[in-house]
Amino acid sequence: MRAQGVGERLSETDARTVHVAALAALGREATAHEEFGRAAALAGELPCPAGAFAVDEAGGTDWTAAPAGFPG
């Protein structure tokens, strides 16, 4: 992950959160849960609440449901 390699912690948190959503949407719930824990831990280390807010929002989303207007 590029963000991790260059130390962009907030970008890395966002990227990990999106990765978790993709894993969950693909039905890989166990891996998604594990990766979500990593994203949450990383967000908790940040000096600002932005990463934690994004992780909290993602945690309350059903990533297996099709968005409105999409076949599911």
Backbone as numpy.savetxt, mean C-alpha at the origin, in Angstrom:
# Nx Ny Nz CAx CAy CAz Cx Cy Cz
12.79 -1.63 -6.14 11.94 -0.48 -6.14 12.85 0.75 -6.14
12.70 1.62 -7.10 13.55 2.79 -7.26 13.54 3.68 -6.02
12.36 3.94 -5.47 12.25 4.84 -4.32 13.07 4.33 -3.14
13.07 3.04 -2.95 13.83 2.45 -1.85 15.32 2.64 -2.09
15.75 2.48 -3.32 17.16 2.60 -3.66 17.74 3.98 -3.46
16.92 5.00 -3.58 17.42 6.37 -3.44 16.98 7.04 -2.15
16.31 6.29 -1.28 15.97 6.81 0.03 14.75 7.71 0.09
13.88 7.65 -0.88 12.65 8.45 -0.87 11.59 7.69 -0.10
11.59 7.86 1.21 10.76 7.04 2.08 9.26 7.24 1.87
8.82 8.49 1.65 7.40 8.72 1.41 6.98 8.08 0.09
7.79 8.22 -0.94 7.48 7.59 -2.24 7.50 6.07 -2.11
8.41 5.55 -1.32 8.47 4.11 -1.11 7.21 3.62 -0.39
6.76 4.39 0.60 5.52 4.03 1.30 4.35 3.99 0.33
4.25 5.02 -0.53 3.18 5.05 -1.53 3.28 3.87 -2.48
4.49 3.58 -2.96 4.67 2.47 -3.89 4.31 1.14 -3.25
4.71 0.95 -2.02 4.37 -0.30 -1.32 2.86 -0.42 -1.12
2.20 0.69 -0.83 0.75 0.68 -0.63 0.04 0.30 -1.92
0.48 0.84 -3.04 -0.11 0.48 -4.33 0.17 -0.98 -4.66
1.36 -1.45 -4.32 1.70 -2.85 -4.55 0.78 -3.77 -3.75
0.50 -3.39 -2.52 -0.43 -4.16 -1.68 -1.80 -4.24 -2.34
-2.27 -3.12 -2.85 -3.58 -3.10 -3.52 -3.59 -4.04 -4.71
-2.52 -4.04 -5.49 -2.45 -4.93 -6.64 -2.43 -6.40 -6.21
-1.67 -6.70 -5.19 -1.64 -8.09 -4.70 -3.01 -8.54 -4.23
-3.70 -7.68 -3.49 -5.04 -8.02 -2.99 -6.01 -8.21 -4.15
-5.94 -7.33 -5.14 -6.84 -7.44 -6.30 -6.59 -8.72 -7.08
-5.36 -9.22 -7.02 -5.02 -10.47 -7.71 -5.36 -11.71 -6.88
-5.90 -11.48 -5.69 -6.28 -12.60 -4.84 -5.15 -13.14 -3.99
-4.07 -12.41 -3.87 -2.92 -12.85 -3.08 -2.96 -12.19 -1.70
-4.02 -12.52 -0.95 -4.29 -11.86 0.32 -3.19 -12.05 1.35
-2.63 -13.24 1.45 -1.59 -13.47 2.46 -0.36 -12.60 2.19
0.06 -12.55 0.95 1.21 -11.72 0.59 0.87 -10.25 0.76
-0.35 -9.86 0.39 -0.78 -8.48 0.54 -0.74 -8.07 2.02
-1.21 -8.94 2.89 -1.22 -8.65 4.32 0.21 -8.45 4.84
1.10 -9.32 4.42 2.51 -9.22 4.83 3.13 -7.90 4.34
2.90 -7.58 3.08 3.45 -6.35 2.51 2.79 -5.11 3.13
1.52 -5.21 3.48 0.84 -4.10 4.13 1.52 -3.78 5.47
1.91 -4.81 6.17 2.64 -4.62 7.43 3.93 -3.86 7.21
4.63 -4.18 6.14 5.88 -3.46 5.82 5.60 -1.99 5.50
4.56 -1.75 4.71 4.20 -0.37 4.35 3.82 0.42 5.60
3.06 -0.20 6.48 2.62 0.48 7.71 3.81 0.78 8.61
4.74 -0.16 8.72 5.93 0.06 9.54 6.77 1.20 8.98
6.93 1.21 7.67 7.70 2.27 7.02 7.02 3.62 7.24
5.71 3.67 7.08 4.96 4.91 7.29 5.12 5.40 8.72
5.16 4.49 9.67 5.32 4.85 11.07 6.67 5.46 11.39
7.66 5.20 10.55 9.00 5.75 10.75 9.15 7.16 10.18
8.21 7.58 9.36 8.31 8.89 8.71 8.03 10.01 9.70
8.69 11.17 9.51 8.45 12.28 10.42 7.15 13.04 10.15
6.45 12.69 9.07 5.20 13.38 8.74 4.07 12.35 8.66
2.83 12.78 8.82 1.71 11.84 8.82 1.22 11.42 7.44
1.77 11.99 6.37 1.25 11.72 5.02 1.28 10.23 4.67
2.38 9.56 4.94 2.48 8.14 4.62 1.51 7.31 5.44
1.39 7.64 6.71 0.47 6.90 7.58 -0.97 7.08 7.13
-1.32 8.29 6.68 -2.67 8.54 6.20 -2.98 7.67 4.98
-2.05 7.60 4.04 -2.26 6.79 2.83 -2.40 5.32 3.17
-1.58 4.83 4.09 -1.65 3.43 4.49 -2.98 3.15 5.20
-3.40 4.07 6.08 -4.69 3.90 6.77 -5.85 3.86 5.78
-5.83 4.76 4.80 -6.88 4.78 3.77 -6.89 3.47 2.99
-5.72 2.99 2.62 -5.63 1.74 1.86 -6.10 0.56 2.69
-5.82 0.60 3.98 -6.21 -0.49 4.85 -7.71 -0.66 4.98
-8.46 0.39 4.74 -9.91 0.32 4.85 -10.61 0.09 3.52
-9.86 -0.26 2.49 -10.42 -0.43 1.16 -10.54 -1.91 0.80
-11.64 -2.28 0.17 -11.81 -3.65 -0.34 -11.24 -3.69 -1.75
-9.98 -4.12 -1.88 -9.30 -4.12 -3.18 -9.78 -5.24 -4.09
-10.59 -6.14 -3.57 -11.09 -7.23 -4.41 -12.39 -6.86 -5.13
-13.00 -5.76 -4.73 -14.24 -5.30 -5.38 -13.91 -4.52 -6.65
-14.69 -4.74 -7.70 -14.48 -4.00 -8.94 -14.98 -2.56 -8.77
-14.22 -1.59 -9.27 -14.68 -0.20 -9.19 -15.97 -0.01 -9.98
-16.74 1.00 -9.63 -17.97 1.29 -10.34 -17.68 1.51 -11.82
-18.48 0.90 -12.67 -18.32 1.06 -14.11 -17.38 0.03 -14.75
-16.72 -0.80 -13.93 -15.82 -1.81 -14.48 -16.48 -3.18 -14.32
-16.23 -4.05 -15.28 -16.77 -5.41 -15.14 -16.11 -6.10 -13.96
-16.84 -6.90 -13.27 -16.24 -7.56 -12.12 -16.87 -8.84 -11.92
